Amino acid sequence: MKTKFNIYITLALVLVLGVSCSDNFLDEVKPIGQYDDSFYQNQARVQAYVDNQYFEFFAAFKSPTSSVIGVYTDVNTKLTEEQGGVQDYTNPSKLLQTPDVAKDYFGAKIGAGLVNNAYTRIRECNNLLEDIDVKGASLDKTFRDRAKGQMYYMRAIQYFDLMRTYGGVPIVTTVMNASVDDESIKLPRAKVSEVVAQIVKDLDMAASLLPGDWDAANYGRFTKGAALAQKSRVLLTFASPLFNKNWDGGNERWQAALDAGLAAEAELTQNGYGLYGSTIKEWDNMFLIDNIKCREAITVQLLSATNSDITFNVNNNWEKATRLPSQGGTGGISAPKEMIDLFPMADGRRPTAANGYNDFTFFLNRDPRFYRTFAFSGVKWGYKESANAVFWSYRWVDSANKAYFNDLNTTTTSPAVVRKMTNATASNAVNYAYSPTDIMEYRYAELLLNIAECYAALGQTQNTIAYLSKIRARVGIPAANNYGIGTLSDKYAAIEACLYERRVELAYEGKRFWDVQRWKLYSDDPLGPNSSNSCQKLGLTPINGTQRTGNYLQYRTTATAADPLAASRASIVVDPDAAAATFQTQLNTLATYYNANFVRTALVTPMDNVSGAAVKIKFNPNYYISGLNTTALTSNPWLEQTLGWNDNLGGAGTFNYQE
């Protein structure tokens, strides 16, 4: 918006998410707010304006572990159990509470140049919503409605990410002109409830204007069902402990979130959406459906196979990041032991010694999703140039205790690496740089998990089990004992079961941090205005005080520089696509091979370390919701700082995001 934030922007016309345009529009680019009336009388130009918004919002969305609109980094994922490596927010030697280290997502006052940030994106939405029905009255009404629907949707999700970052923020729904003396533009931080109300209002408007589905040429645009599903996500967050001090005592917010989820489920089902497939192989293949409709994908980022495709021009960098050097990748993503030990057993029960779990031969008898989420030494993990490649990553030492590694003299820091959402036909000819694999930002499975959690919070445990069972039945977990879920004794056990299932089903899809944040799972803080006890209520160990653990898989005998297992491992392969009996035999053979040849040893440098020394996670309570940064406070001195953060004069913040 062109307001107190002094934000200006022009259209940088690039295309994403399955849309297209004419190069002619490039000749017509002007600063927003300086178009004459004729702009809105040309449908192609207006369509290009809408398409550009998709680019501004999602061009940086190139990896499923990334989050936050417009920015899309994996920083939040690295704050969870899914990936190791200490970040500022988990570093026990740091205390961040001054505005110079607060998040700068709010937006900055701009001098020279153009910046794509949260409030410029909101302003672009406001601009079209204000003008299209007035200046574009001659345009087809259905076209105008759908253009508005997409803007309402995008404005809503932008405010949602602002809310998840800062709590209450100024609500701007009109195009405002910058001024040094107009007091009306000095908008305060709205209450979180007011921000939620605006988001819900926008999503309801979007749902009323968008189609239930688009034709094939427009696949990837937002739909009515997507708007309703997003409403479910927003209201679930609002009902959770982060924003709801009465999460355990009142049902109003949980019921509203449930109603939204059920409405989204009905709408999406009516339009052919639902869980994709009925086997684990189909679950795996679901992530590779490319640029055509997938019934599981509520919202999807469509990506390109080349660097010059004018239609997309955005590539998926996940394949490149997950593959090891020997496969043509850049290193792989080591899975912390805590993630390896998380996934259920094959019958759905938790992985405990009593249930037959051995954390050394961790690959035996696991949930089918385990074998599609992780690769481990001995498992088939091919690519275009080597379809039958078997993944191996281990080390050995010689008599002088010098270490060697089988994978181009590098190794992973865990016995398992992430393989989920990778493609066995991907080519390493260009280092996977132009992977076209789409990213499902919102899957139907997540919607079902939202509904299950609302039922749990309302104490309706049988309905919780029914929805969790849908998730497990689809991947082939046996039906006995409620698909291994067992009996949920009360609502707390039911909520915990939902959070557990989300960790498994949605692993490495950029969702875990938001669950940890909204349930305040880093620690129970008994003090202060934003205290919580959700860990204790749910029977969960707080994340604070834990660490992500890595290990080497090491040859158990002293060796020479030559790979001691090069010959013997050539006959070992575990193929998740093999027939069930064959696969089981392969796993048992691999377990015997592990026991005969390997031990697990500590890393030279711990997975979670500061200057090489092992540390444990410490996420301070004020980090759940960021303060405003120095630039935002200086440019907008009337704005309150967040509780737990200092303002730019050193005073304590006063804005409470809980009501």
Beta strands, then each sheet from edge to edge (+ up, - down):
strand 1: 297-301
strand 2: 374-376
strand 3: 379-380
strand 4: 390-391
strand 5: 395-397
strand 6: 403-405
strand 7: 416-418
strand 8: 439-443
strand 9: 551-555
strand 10: 598-602
strand 11: 609-610
strand 12: 613-614
sheet 1: 1+ 8-
sheet 2: 2+ 7-
sheet 3: 3+ 4-
sheet 4: 5+ 6-
sheet 5: 9+ 10-
sheet 6: 11+ 12-
end
